[in-house]
Amino acid sequence: MIIAQMTDIHIGFEPDARPEELNRQRFRATLDRLLKQPNVPHMLICSGDITDRGDADSFTKTAELLAACPFPVHVMVGNHDSREGLLAAFPDTLQDDGFIQSAFMADGLLVVLLDTLEQGRHGGAFCTRRRDWLRAKLEAHRDVPTVIFMHHPPVVSGIAWMDPRPDEAWILNIAAALDGMDQVQAIHCGHLHRQITTNFCGIPLSVTPSVAPLVSLDLRPISGDKPDARALITTEPPGYALHHWDGTRLVSHYEKVSDWDVIAFYSPHLQPMIREMERERG
């Protein structure tokens, strides 16, 4: 099973006077690449910040483009979105206890989608109600391999202006829900607009790079009192992820969306190499 992930599309952000907004161009290019993938996904998860301002028009534009997908699409809410706008554009989105959160089985894997939105706040949120909901779902599936998707990564990345404090209540609530849940194989997030790999509560945690322009890779401290002209946002190529589940192991692959040339095809003259590699694997 292949789970595709796109994150931080930010439809509605217009940094210049192009005929079509920059982020919609990037989204079209990423979606086109995904739809032409030789590895056809079994589902797509859009892990938050679908829009830039949570407005109905941006949600509608996104839904129209995603309608081309021949596989199920699961949309999640980010800090730039609104629950009301998302549900109006994607009325089949699963909800539970007033939050856009869900847990469902797919090919022997429990897929959990979390809601980390607190309206009006840039950073993450995860109240005790959500903590208890997640804990109950994991308790009920202790023997089931699990993957969790959330918008906000509950970690400090080193990109200071985007980072939470490590002791924020929402992070402690997620940690409490995950305590002892060894069946969780991975956590996949968005929000940071860069590819990042770390761990949280002993669980591998990755951030998928954004479809919208990326956050600049700058790990220096930053001060709200001293603008220093550093780059904050860049037009590095958009990216997405393919998470491959083989029934035992979850492996994540990331691809940037840009033009490149193929310099080797599987033709007869490379067949001996492929056969040799097969023999080595036994």
Secondary structure, DSSP 8 states (H G I E B T S, - for coil): -EEEEE----BT---S--SS-HHHHHHHHHHHHHHT-SS--SEEEEES--BSS--HHHHHHHHHHHTT-SS-EEEE--TTS-HHHHHHH-TT---BTTBS-EEEEETTEEEEE-----TT-SS----HHHHHHHHHHHHTTTTS-EEEE-SS-SS--S-GGG---TT-HHHHHHHHHHTT-TTEEEEEE-SSSS-EEEEETTEEEEE---SS-EE----S---TT-------EE----EEEEEEE-SS-EEEEEEE-S---------GGGHHHHHHHHHHH-
